[in-house]
Amino acid sequence: MIRTRRWVLLGGGAVLAGGFAVREYRLIPPDYTGGKLTVAKAHNQALSGDILLVDIRTPKEWQATGVGEGAHPLDMRRDDFIQALVLLTGGNRDAPVALICARGVRSARMSNRLTEAGFTNVIDVPEGMLGSAAGPGWVRAGLPVQLDNGGAG
């Protein structure tokens, strides 16, 4: 009985530790060696037309916080995401494209994916909309948002 209880506790502990490991993996952005921008610089450069700022979050997330002013909402889960992005850039895979998500994890992953797909000037906004270790994020920085109207989503 004691031996069984010990195995149950050890097994439960292993499951709990595994769950934390998966959670941490999902919250830690992968390495992205390309360019990075703060949310303030991303906002300024998007408004000036120096970059194409793309909010890759989901429509539900856009509705919750709005989309950063100057950003184009484009749900990264779309099957035709890359094709839709090519349309936004006018077919120019060398155009400067900055990606923003909630906390910088998905944007780093997608930055790597787009680089592999032939985009040559991908920029990550690692703070995201909600903040991360990189900074406070768009919302807490008090940058303007526009309410989502369905986006390109």
Buried (B, 14 or more C-beta within 10 A) or exposed (E): EEEEEEEEEEEEEEEEEEEEEEEEEEEEBEEBEBBBBBBBBBBBBBEEEEBBBBBBBBBEBBBBBBBBBBBBBBBBEBEEBBEBBBEBBEEBBEBBBBBBBBBBBBBBBBBBBBBEBEBEBBBBBBBBBBBBEBBBBBBEBEBEBEEBEEBBB
